[in-house]
Amino acid sequence: MTPPDNTPRPIPLQTGRWPAVLLSLAVLVLTWFSLGAISRRDPWYRNLDMNSQNTADALALNSGLSPNLIDQPGVPMKYLLALDFRARHFLGQLPVWNLKKFGDSADPLREIPALIRAGRTHSRILVMGFILAAAALAYSVSRRPAAACLTVILLGGSSGLLFHGLLTRPELLCVGFGNVLALLCTWRGTLPGPWLRNHLWLLLAGFFGGLAALAKLPGVCYLVLGYGWCWLAALTAGKNAPVPASPRAEEDGFWRGLLPAAAAVGVLGLLFRLSALQDDELGAVAVGRLRFAAVAIGALPVLALWPGRHPVWRFLLARSRELALLGAGALASFPVGYLLLRSIQPEPAALDYIARTLHLLADPAAMVRIHAANPEVGKVFLIFVRQDAFLFLATPVLVATLLFVPRVPSRLKAFLVLLLAGGVGLTLLLSKRHFLAQYSLFAQAPFLLIWALGLHQLAEWTEQTWGPWRRRLALVAVIGVVASFLLTAHRRTHLKYTNYQDDAMLPLNNFSVTFLFDHDAHTPTYLRIMREHYGNREQFVRALEAYLANPDNRH
Amino acid sequence: MDLFLAHNLGLLWLSLGAARRLAARPADQLLAAALLGWGNLVATGLLLSLARRLGDPWWHLSVSLLLGGLTCLLVARLPHEPADPEGPTDRPHLLLLIAFGAILVALAVAGGAIACVYQPNNPDALAWQVPRALYYLGQGNLAHFDAADLRQTHLPFNHSLLQFPALVYAAPLQCLNFLNLTAWALAGVGVYRLCRLASLGANASLVACGLVLTATPAVAQAVSLTTELPAGTALVCALVFGLRWRRDQRTRHAVLAGLALGLAAGSNLNVLLGGVLAAGLFFTQARPAAPTGSRGWVGAGWLIGGLLLPFALINFLENPGWIGAYFSFVVDKLPDPVVPAWLGFWPLPATPPPLFALNEDCVGFGFTGPLFLLAAAWAVIRPRHPAGPAGGLAWLGFGWFLATVLLMWGGMAGARDFLPVLLVLSPGLAALFESVRAGRWLILVVALAAAWSSTIYLLRNNDRPLLPLLNSAFAPPALPSLPLLLEHHLSRQSRINIDTDGTDERILPFMVQGRHQRFTACRETQPDAYNLFSRATESRNAAYLHPARLPSYTLIAVPAKPTAGVEFLGTIGRRPAARDYLGLGPLAGRTAPITTNRSVLVTFYHEDANAAPDRPAMIRFRVAGLNPEDHARLVVLAADREGGRVPVASFDADGTATAQITAPFDQLVFRVLAAATGAELGSTTIAYLPSHDQDQPPIDPSLPTSTSSIFVTDVVLSKDPRALVVEGLLPVEGPFPQWDLPYLRWQRQPASVITIPPTRGFERLQLAFSVRLNVRRKAALDVLFNGQRVKNYRIDDHTAWLDQTLELTPQPGANVLEFRDAPLNNEPDWLDYLERYPDVKKHVTAIRVPLEQGAREHYEVHGRAEGRSIRTILKPEPAPDGYYFMYRNIRLEGFKKP
């Protein structure tokens, strides 16, 4: 559980490193304005499908209604967007923050652009948070501020990430919670230290993994990734792990299992509430699976009754405890998610939303049937590779190289392998389903983290093995590559964004009109409001064309 | 279910947390945790019973977890137990461990699969175990209720309290199966520890443990709901902690032994006997000479008293002569065990004719039983008597075996009653294994034979076979199904009061039809609950002087009854064990009647069943279904042969009255009279002596309502109307609560035909039916009897049921009843037009247009002006996909001459 510390000590920020910090800050600012510039010049009606649906769902959440169609969980994203709308409204920046205000408006169509722009700004803020969290992860792993700065710089050039700052989609939070925050907490939870601190970190890791799953279904895979790290961390920890000896220590070890049990009771409590009100929404299969998961996670730490003496048994016992903590954190995200929804919604709506979300998470068979498996996984995977050819080809080479560098700690090597496996694995999983351009984030984020951590390690290695000229030459080459990567980010992002969905032409296509007016994904209240204001679809199209005839209304 | 899981999870943690402070070894911790958990549930049940809150889930959860937390806090003050002096040097042989481990794990997995799938359906669970717990929860306390089966009230209830969490949170009944499965596993742990504490080797202990767990009765009880296995396991725990106290003299062990003994003795009367013997033997023979921790036994004594006294106290308060009453009940009312004790210990198969049911009541111990007895005898009589606990336990087990056989005369005790004895005898077997090297292979062969027998039992037993689960996804239904009408009524009620005079009656299937239902057992009609009456079919209209002196019941049909009365719901079983079930809805006085519930139920009981026939008759009358809103009076008269009538009792509403009839009488006359006018609304009679005139056997004997009816059946609701030939109706479907539709049968062709076979004395037929449309908006229905149209109904509301009753006169021989879709709209009969005007037909044929079209065009262009006429015909409304009508009942009642 608490392996000996073979990670580097943290290095304080020194004066000589301020340029890197300043540069990363500059990249952050540049990224913000770059995204802002693209967004400003872009018509509000581009990418209307997810933008309008998530905007309408956020308005519904603020109106005490649950979203109508749940084809993916999206709970954290919609919840945060709803909070954003509330905050902006109370700051006087946004007149409409719920469906009542939307319906009260003389011309609801005129309110939509402002809402979509607010949503884009909200996503930009999340992108900034994502970059900073990734920097924190890089710092935790390497204990070097330079690695964190390099992470900021590299992610500032990630078109896959920046793309998500231009629209409102759940993938950003899925990867942010799963690949960044969950891994960060797992890393911290497997460091040597007091058991309570480690347990809380692992619980938090599981919680972020759960939030990743609540954001998008593939987020469940990050829990596997986190647990994989628990095994790797233990295997790379060395053989002189401390063994608790006294009865007191074993007694404490037993009671530590209460955290998972408490989380399990929380989930069972939520299921009880759901069974009282929303039995049909959740479904018997999902209820059975969630109950089994809760009981298994809650009872797993009871294995501490048999501390055993054999080291293999003790090793397995520690892994089972970590599994229980990660699982408990993930399970805890469900009742916590419900409570968060409850903070802005009445109970029936919050229960309805969480029930349908849990149904999708615990029994995704129906959704998987809709998204039929792609028989040509390799072909789709190659599209991913073609899109980010350098990253897909060079990152494994970098990891392989680092594996042979003796100075790189084995713990870090293991972590890099895990990141690589996670990136490739998730890309394969997404290829199995459907390739969509917005999913490149799932590969780019772990690969760029590998580069940030790996380049730093290579730099340290070259300092000791290469001559100064050779080192300078390499530094210039790296700076050149990174700079070009950074400087082309704006163009690559813009290209990716405009190519993703070509619906910026006028008159608006039927698909966009449907999402604005009468898509069955919207709540009945939204549809009623639109009908009451604009009558039928033809009348709405005329009103929309009249509105967009003025170029000032397009951006 | 979620609260149940949360409660169990919380209790698991709190019990284990406390147990870790009380014992050092994991096996002892497990046993202690199980005892603490069970003790917690018993204490919770007793406390909530005092507050009359037994059925409240939140109270149950809160009090139990609070008690668990307090226990944890209490034991947290105790010092840690030092490490167990038993060293790890003596471990079971690896091969032995793998062999027994594999067998036991396989049995546990099989048992788990069975427990997951089947609802508890052993006779005990169906007749008294689960119903008892449900009645307690329904009434909110542990007081006696009106039960004819005294096992529901007079037996120790600690095992019932263990079932409460599953029932109070409305968890699936399968959860109850895991009680015995857990007890089975803990029995293994307990036996192993008992043998080890008796200074026996690890190999011998493991063999004894394996033999106990593979004994067929142990495996059989592991997958059913019985008291012997959990109580026996608790007794083993008591012995384990008693031996721990003997070795270490720690107060905690004495307290745990007391807790275990209280739980065991408070669950099963036979184990109570064993517990008394064990305690006596322990304090006379096994107690250390100068014990230092005797104070612990004071606490243990309090615990034993606390766990045993409530049951005894309630019994003495409710029925001071309960011991005699219960003994008489067991002797007189309960059937003898299928496999008596001597047969259970006979190793060779002895199949009782004619059919051998394979369940936990019918399996013997095979070779295991004699082996254990042999080992005990060896331990008792061998010259070098072991001074250790194994010898003492052999004495205890052997003595207990003999005491049980003597006290219960052998034949009354079933083989399953001796399972706890087997657990106690296990150290003797381990000692035999350890001492007699030559017999080891024999013991291992017996163990393999036992494992084989257990596997066969699990695969092929009658009630819960594993084989269907392995062969397909289909699992046979565990509980017997009920007649549709019973299911329909019971599934919709939230409170049900059951009034039954049956003993050993399998009442549980009636209690699992709905969710969140509360059950009470009261002999008075409960106005706000659905009242279910259960009466022996033999007692229906039985004569007063019936040879068996049965209580007799009769239904008085009151056709003009203005409020709902008692409804005949069905008959289950075969004579003479068949039982009739009748129902009275909640708030019957404010509910309008339907065709089938315009009846009053009268039951009368012989107050002194053993009195001579010539003594004055003391009769208790029980009336149900007579509501004050009926403004009617039920008068009971004793009539003599000369026609004289003496009033015996009268009722204005449901109730009970006892009357004495001093003069001889020929029959009892029950008359329902209008209170205002005195007009007779209904009547029936019960003869003094049984009549030997056999009536015409009814077509369907399940629904009689009048003494003159010779058959009654419902083509929709009756389970088996095979005597009638029904054509044109689909099988019964439903109910469909989501569409507010009950059980129904579709007519998917224009006509459906019911043929009544020739019936002697058939004078009148009453037809009552309820029909509805679903797809069509409107339609018409013709009812034809023997080819003659009786009535035509027009149905304009497709959502409303049309309820009709017709009185028909049958013909000799077979009678045919027909429901036929009838024409609805008038329209011109164009073919008739062409037939009447051949010139027109010739013209239409010549121009080669469809006949009807040509006729219409001719009439509109020329025919009308020429003064030709057209006739109209009726045209049926088309039925999409052939969905013509749905029926929720078609009730046919045949009468003879009054």
Interface residues (C-beta under 8 A of the other chain):
Chain A: P247 R248 E251 F254 W255 G257 L258 A261 A264 V265 L268 G269 L271 F272 S275 R291 A294 V295 G298 A299 V302 L305 W306
Chain B: M1 D2 L3 L5 A6 L9 G10 L12 W13 L16 G17 R20 R21 A24 P26 Q29 L30 H80 A83
